[in-house]
């Protein structure tokens, strides 16, 4: 039996009520802290939201970020994916508690393929679950355990077409990924739904990308499809939010892929035709 509690949370000055798991000692504890929380990445997303926009959110966790986006732009429609069973249950409860009606939530991982994949859970941080096991020499490896079954993974464009048919979104106005390494797989899967006005916020964590199987060449190929990149949030010492070049991001990959040293959130601006260089 998991002990759950509800708390009032202020995220970027938007107040919400969230149910969290008391066994979550990191992200859950932060949500329960009573402090006013702030995300520069979410603030950047808010400034770029358009009325009636279509948003893909991969890695919805227990719902704080998607509830924020849904409240600041109630005319938007958000397609949210969260593969962890407990997180997804809390996500759906939190959407209901906060009377959010413009989020469609799905209990699947998102990626380039459709099928079933392994899933590894952190014992103390519900926002740190992932699809690739940490290295055996990683000091945190002992806090992870694999689920005894595989979880479903879907390719968002194909999945949404199958679900909504003629009402499926033709493109996304905003894509947000926060998935501990699957981010560029999801980005590649969504290329057919990236238009000239699409913005992307992606977690850029070379260690997690590398463990997931995303190579430096994969990173470069995808980044060069976009016209501009900017660091909008940094959890790395001496790295500040600022416009950044592809070569700088590749150097960051080289320096951080073998050992976890933090991550940044990047904003990507689409070219007129993101499927061509």
N, C-alpha and C positions, 0 to 999 in steps of 0.2 A: 504494500500500500504506500503510495507516494503522498507525503504531506503537502498540501497545497494551501495557499493563502492569497488574499487579494489586497492590493495596495493602490493608493492614488499616485499616479506618476505624472510628472511634468516633463515633456520632451519637446525641446525647442519652443517652449511657452504654450504648448498644446497639452491640456490636461486630459487624462484618460484613466480608467480603472483597469488594472491588469491582474489576472490570476497567474501566479508563478509557483514553481516547485521549490520548497524550502531546502531540498537537497542540492539545489543549484547554488553553489557558493561564489560564483563569479558574476555572470551576467544577470542571473536572477537576483542575487544580493544587491547589485547595483540598482535594479529596478525597484527594489524594496527599500532602498536607502532613505527615501524622502528628499534627496537632493534634487535640485533642478538640473536635468540632464540636457546636454546640447550635442548635436552632431553637425559638424560643418558640411559633411556630405549630404545630409538631409536638407540642410538649409540651401545648398546649391540646387538640389532637386526641386525644392519648393519654388525657387526663383525662376525655374525653367518650365514649370508645369503650365499646361495650356488647358483652358476649359474643354471639357469633353474628350480629353486625351485618353489614349489607351496605353496602359503601363504593364510591363512584365516585371514581376518581382520574384527573383529566385533566391531562396533561403529566407523564408518569411519568419522563422523562429517562432516566438509566441505572439507576434503581431504588433509590437510597438511601432515599428517603422511604417508598416502598411496602414495602420490605423491613423498615424500622423498624416500620411499622404492623402488618405481618404477624407480626412476631416478638413485639410486645408484646401482641397479641391474636390468638393462633393460631386461635381459633374463628371469627374474622371471615372474610368472603369479599370480596376486593377486585377490582373490575373496573377495569383500568388501561388508559389510552389514551396512546400515544406515536407521533406521526406521522413523526418523522425516522428514516430507515432505519438509520443508524449507531447512534443512541441506542437504537432498538428492539432491534437485534441485541445491544448490550451489556446492555440490560435483561434480555433472555431468558437470556443467559449468566449474569448476576449472580443471577437467581432460582435458576438451577440450582446454581451454586456454593454458594449459601447454603442450599440444600435447602428453599426456600420452595415450598409446595404450595397455599397458599390465595390466590394471586394469579392471575387470568386476564388475560393481557396481549394487547392488540390493536394492530396497526400502523396506526392511523387517527387522524386528527384528530377531535375531537368538536365538535358545533355544532348549529345549528337546522335544517340541511338535510342531505340526503344527495346526494353527487355527487363532484366533483373541484374542487380549489381550488389556487391558486398557493402556493408555500412558499418562504420566504427564510431562508437559513442564515447565521449569524455565522461568520466565519473563525477566531475565537479563543475563543468561548465557546459550548459546546454546549447550555447552558441558556437561550440568548438567541435561538434560532430562533423564527420567527414567521410568521403568515399574512398580514401586511401590511407592506409595505416602509416603512422609515423615511422621513421627509421628506427631500427633496433637500438642504435646508439644514442637516440634522442632521449634526454633525461626525463621527458614527460611520457614516454611510451607506456609505462606501467599503469597510467590512469585511463588508458583506452581499452575497450573490449569490443569485439565484433558481435553483431547480432547473430543469432543462430540460424537466421534465414536471410535470403536476399530481398532487397527492396525494389519496387518498380521504378524504372526510369523512363521518361518520355521525351520526345523531341517536341518542344513547344509549338512550332508552326503546324506540324502534322496533327498533334494532339488537339489543338484548338479548332482546327478544321473539322476533325472528326466529331468534336463535341457540339460545335455551334453551326456547322455547315454554312449556310448563306450569311449567317450573322457573325461569323468569325472575323476578328480584326484583320484588316489587310496589311496593316503596318503598326509598329509601336512608336509612340511619341517619346517614351522614356523606357529604358531598360535598366534595372538595378540588379546586380548580382552580389551576393555575400555568402559564398559557399565553401570556403576553406579549400580552394584549389580547382573546382570545376568551372570557374568563372569564364575562362576563355573557350572551353568546350561549348558552354551555353551561348556565348557570344557568336561563335561560328555557326551554331545551329540556327540562330535567329537572323543571320545575314539576309535571307530573303524578305524579312519583315522590317528591315532597317531602311528608312527613306531619307531624303535630304534634310528633313527637319528632326530626325531622331537624335536624342541625347542618350549617352550611356554613362552610368556610374558603376564601376567595377572594382571589387577588391583586388588589389595587385600585390600578392604575397608570393614572391618567387619560390620560397621553400614549399609552400602548399601546391603551387602550380607544378613544380618539378616532381613532387611525390605523386601527384595525380597523373603524370605522364605528359604534361604540356612542356614541350621543349622550347629552347631559346628560338629556334627557327619558327615554331608555331606562333610564339609571341610576336616576333617581328612581322611575320606574314599578316597577322590580323591587325596589328597596330598601324601598319602602313596603308590599310584600307580607310583610315580616318584622316581627316584634314588637320585635326588639332588635338592635343592632349594636355591635361592640366591636373596636377596633384591638388585635390580639394580637401584632403584630410591626411595627416601623417601620424603614424605610431612608430616612427623611426627617429632615433637621435640625430640631430643636425640636418634633418630633411624637412623643409618647410613647404607649405602650399604655394604653388607657383606654376606657370606654364612650363612644360617640359617637352623635350624632343624624344623621338623614338630611340635615338642612340643613347640618351641618358637613361631611359627606362631599361634598355638592354644591358647597360652597365650595372644598373641596380639588380637586374636578374643575375648577372654573373657573380656579383658580390654576396648575394643572399640566398641562392638556391640550395646550397649544401647544408646550411645551418639557419634555423629560424632566428631572425633578428628584428622582427616586426613587419609591418605592412603599411601600404598607403592605399587610399581610395583615389581612383583617377576618373576624370571626366573626359569622355571622348566625344568629339563632334563629327558627325557623319559627312562624307563627301557627297557630291551630287549623285554618284553611283557607287555605293560602298562595295559592290561585288567586283569592281575593276580598279586597278591601280591608276 
